[in-house]
Amino acid sequence: MNLRELRAKRTKIGADAAVIMDEATKAGRAMTGEENTSFDRLMDERDQVDQTIERAERLRDGERQAAELDAEQDPQGNARDGAAMDALRTYFLGGRQALSEQQARALNAGNDPEGGYLTAPIQWVNALIQAVDDAVPLRGLATVQKLTASDSLGVPSLDTDLNDADWTTEIGTGTQDDSMRFGKRELSPNPMAKRVKISRKLLRLTAGNAEDIVRARLAYKFGVTQEKAYMTGDGNKKPLGLFTASADGIPTSRDVATGSATGFTGDGLIDAKYALKAAYWAKARWLFHRDAIKGIRKLRDDTGGAGQGNYIWQPGLATDAPDTILDVPYVVSEFAPNTFTNGLYAGMIGDFSHYWIAEALNLEIQRLVELYAETNQVGFIGRQEVDGMPVLAEAFIRIKCAA
């Protein structure tokens, strides 16, 4: 489905939702329970289409940038005026002293007399961000906010809701309710850094492509660090993880036992799914380590010897539909728990759009000119600032091995 078709689908979904609301408005009444369910389903569907449109637009923009770079090539395939990218290549190969005055102006990010900190061209920054997306599955499901004008992101939370409405008379106003309380989740991007060493010979032999090597290493290290923190971070100068019990994120009241002290049971998975409110099912995903998927896949119906020994979980046969567990798709992370023993976390189910990530996109690259001279190497340091946390506890259910 192309962008035009996606936008048309979004428009139709919005129109269908408007019809439901208009019918209730014209009748001078609130929407019925059935109408509310249909309306919410349409809104969830439109949100999913919005996400698909956003990804498609990002892909289109990336292809457009690549085409523009290709257009700058002469018939012999030599770049003419990619000033920023040429300056970055020169800097990678020879350091600041190799830059012309014009190239230094193209990359200079400030007035640092010591030199070393430069801003990469936007094409390179975008490629790095995309590589991190590929390495960190959770980031593609989470809500990502990019901070450009503030040091932190405050996420409002409804800590205590109102009581239900009162049945009253035509002129009645109901009892006063003072129970509503608002709170705030605060996300403050924390600095991350990673150092990469590359031999001078490799830099010389890869003429023009050294930045790809640096990007690949930085993407991997940044991606792994973020993934670990999104799973198990303690929130102290790093993200608060999904598998870290906390009153600021997901408390222990959201834990459900697997039904086994050393693994999973069908009943435990059913309990976990139905502990999550149905409103979250449309976007819900299971999150497991591949070892957990392996264990769930081996569950059989021979408990107590009364079953037929068949596998309980049968993967989907449709080529256009993902495998599901209890009709809910799953994602796999190498950094989800995989030690299945008494009282430890084993996985979770939830709507991961309620995990928020705040990023400050001030990517910096520093070239270490002399530090590794004895080993004929050049060092590069990459820096980024990131924070993350669950902002709505009831959107998640953690699975814990029975104690």
N, C-alpha and C positions, 0 to 999 in steps of 0.2 A: 504494500500500500504506500503510494507516494505522499508527499507533503500536502498536495492539494486535496487528496482523498481523506487524509487524516484531519485536515481542518474542516472539511465538509462533515465528517463524522462527528467532530466536536460540536459543530453548530447544530446538527440534528439532535444530539443528546441534550444540549441546552434547551432547544425548543420543546422537546418531549417533557423535560423537567418543568419548564414554564407552564405547559398545559396543565400539569397536575396542580401546580400552585394556583393558577388562574381559576380553575374550577372551584377550588375551596374558597378563594377570595370572592368570586362572584356570588357564591352561595352564602356568604357572610359567616363562614364557620372556619374552624381550624381543620387542618388536614387530618384525616383518619389515620389509624395505625397502619393500614395497608398502603395508604398514599405516602405516609412518611417513609415506609420501607422502600417503596418504589423510587421516591425522590432521592433518598440517600444512596440507593444502588446506582442511580443515574449519575449522581455527583461523584461517586467513587470511580465509575467508569470514565467520566470526563477527566478526572485527575490522572488516571492511567494514560489516557490519550494525550494529555498535556505533557506528561513525562516522555512519551514516545516522540511527540513533535519536537520537544527540546533536544532530545538526543539526535534526531534526524537533522535538525538545524545545525547542531554542532558538527556533525559529520559533513554536511554540505559546506559549512564555512571552512573546515579543514581542507576539503578537496579544492575549494576555490583558492585558498592560499597556496596550495601546492601548484595549482595551474598558473597562478600569477608568477611564482618563482620559476616555473618552466618557461614561461613566456619571456623571461629576462635572459635566456640563454641564446648565444649567437649560433650560426650554423655549425661551428666546430664544437659546440657544447661547452664553451667557456663562459662563466658568469661575467656579466658586464658591470652591473652597479648594485649588487646586493650589499650595500654599504655596511649595514649592521652585522650581517652574517659573516662577511669578509673580515670585519674588524674582530669578531669573536674568534674566528679561526686563527687569525694572526696572533691574538692574545694567548690562545691555548698553546700555540707552537713556540712563541718567543717571549711571552710575558709583556709587561707594560712597555719596556724599553723598545720593543719591536713595533709599537703602534705609531702611526703618523699622528700629527696633531688633529687631523680631521677624524681619524678612527677613534682616538681617545675621547673626543667630544661626543661621538656617536654612542659610546658605551659608558661614559662617566656618570656615576649615580650620585655624586656629591663632591664636596671639596675636601677630600682626604689627602693631605700632603704626603702621607706614607704610601699611598697607592694600594692596589690589590683588590678592592671591592668594586665590582662592576655589575651593571644590570644586563642580563642577557637579552637578545632580541626577542620580541613577543612570540615569533614562530617557535623558538626553542623552548620558551616557558610553557606554551600550550602543549607541546609534545611531551614535556616532562609530566605535566598534570595528567594527560591522558594515560601515560604509562603507569602512573600511580593508581589510576582508576582500574586498570587491568589487573594490577597486583593485589588490590584490596577489594574483595567482593562486597563487603559491608558498605563501603562508600557509595556504591551504585544504588543502594536501597535507602540510604540515610538521606536526611535533609541537610544539604550543604549550604552554608552561608559564607560569603566572602566579605571580609571586613576591609574597608579601604579608608574609613574616616574616623574610626574609634578603636579603642584598645580592647573592648569586650563587647559581648552580645548578651543582653538580658532577655530571657524568654519568660513571659508571664505564665503563671500556673494557677489553676483554680484549686486551692488546697482544701476548701470546704464549700460544698455546694448548698444551694437553697433547699429547704424541705419541699415536698410536693405542694401543688396549689390546693386551695381550699374550695370545697363546694359551698356556694353562698347564694345570696339573693341578687336580684337585678341591681340594687343600689349598694350592695355590700362590696367591701374592698379587701376582704380576707384579713387574716391576722398578720401583724408585723413580723417580719422574719429578719433577724440580724445575724444569721449563721454564715452568710457568704464571706469567705476570706480568700484574698488573693496573695500569691507568693511570687517568687521569681527564681529562675534558674540562671546562673551567671556563667557564661563561657568566655574564658580569656585565653586566646591562642598562646601556647607555650612554645618556646624555641626548640627546634630540633637541628642537629648538625651531623654531618657524616663526611669523613675524609676518604679520598680515593687516590691511590698511587698508580702512575703509569710510567713505563720506561720512556726515556727520551727517544730511543730508537723506534719504538712503536708509534710515538707521536709523529716522528719524521716520515715513517713509511706509510702512514695512513693519511697523508697530506689532504687536508680539507675535511676529514671525517672523524677527527679526534673528539669533537663534541658529542658524537654519537656514542662513543665508548663511555665518556663521562656521564652522559645522560642515562645510559643503561644501568650503570652501577649505582648512581644516585637514586634512580627510580626504584630499584630493587631494595636498597637499604631504607629509604624513606617509607616505601610501601610496607615492608615487614615490620618496621617500628610502629607505624600507625595501626596496623592490623592487630598486633599484640596488645596495644593499649586499648583499642576499641573493645577487645574481648575481656581483658583482665586488669586494665589500668586501675590504680588506686585513687586517681583524681588529684594526687599531689604533684603539681607541676607537670601533669600529663592528663590525657583524657580519663574519664571515669568509665570503666568497662561494664559490659553487659553482664558478666559473670562475677562482678564484685557487688556483694550485698551492701546497700547503703540507703539511708533515708533520703539522701539527695538524688538518688537514681532509682534503682529497683530494690525495694526492701525484701526481707525474707518472707513476708506475707504473700509474695507472688511466687513462691516455690511450691512445686507439686512433686511428690515422690514417684519414681519410676515403677515401683512395685517390686523391685529387686535390689539387693545390696550390691550386686556385681554387674548389673546390666539393665536391660529393658524388658518390659512386658507389654503385651497388647493393651491390657487394661490401663497401664500407666500412661501410655501414649494417648489413649482415649480420654483419660482424666485430664491430661494437660490441654488437649485441644478444647475441651468443653469448659475448662476453667477460664478460657479467654472469651470475652463477650463477642457475640456474633457480628457486631458492627465492625470488628477488626478482621474478620475472616477474608474479606475481599482482597486485602493487601498482605495478609499474613504469610509468613514463610517459617519453615522449620530451619534452625541453625544447628548444624552438627559437625563434628570431626568425621572424616571418612571412616575411622574405626567404628564410630557409632552407627553410621549407615550400614556398615558391614554386619554389625550385630543385629540391627533391626531387620535387615534383609534375611537373616537366618532364623527368625522367629517361626515356629511351626505350631500347628493346631493339635499337638499331641500331648498337651499338658495332662498329667495324671494317666496317660496311656489310653485316654478315651478317644482321641482324635485320629485322623487319617494320616498324620505325618506330613501334610502339605504345608508349603510355605504360606504364611499369612499374607505377606506383602507381594503382590504381583505388579511389576512395573507396567506403566501404560503402554499400549500398543500403537497408539496414534502417533504418527511422525511429527505432527505439528503441536503436540502437547507434551509438557514436561512430566517426568515421573513425579508422583505425589505420594505422600503418606497421609492417609485418612483425608484424601482430596485436597491436601495443602501442599504446594510445591516446597522444595527444600533447597538450601544453599549449603555449601561445604567450605569450611575454613580450616586450614592446618593449625590454627591457633585456638580453636574451640577446645574444650576439655576432652581428653581421651584417656583419663585414668578413672575407670569405673569401679569405685569401691565405696564403702560405707560413708554416707553423708556428703559425698563430693558431687559437684555439678556435672551433668552429663550432656546437656544441650538445652535448647529453648525453642519456643514458638512465639511469634509476635509480629506486629506491624512495625517494621524497622524505619519507616518514615518518621517515627517518633524518637529516633536517635538523631540528635542534631550534631553537626560538625561545623565548627567555625574556623575559617582559614584567613590568615593575613598573607596575601600574595606578594610579599617583598622578598622574592627569591634572590639570594646573593651567591656569588661565586668568588672564591679567593684562590689565587694561584700562589703556591709555595715555591719560590724560586730556588732557594739555596738549601733548604732543610734536608733534602734527600740527594744532594749533589754527589756524595760519596758513592751512592749506589746507582748513579746515573738515572735517577727517576725524578718525576715532577709530581707534586701533590696538588689536589684540588679539594676544596672544602665547599660543600653545599649546605645552605641553611633554609629552613622554612619554619613557620609558626602555625600550630594547629591545636585545637582543643575539641572535645566531644563529650557527650553524655546523654543518657536517656532522659527525656523531658516529661514523659507521661508514663508512670509506672504501670497503670492498668492495661497498657497496650502490649505487655510482655508477660509470659509465664516461663519461669525457669524450671528445668527438670533436674531433680536431685536423686541420686541413688539412695535407697532406703537405708536408714541408720541401723 
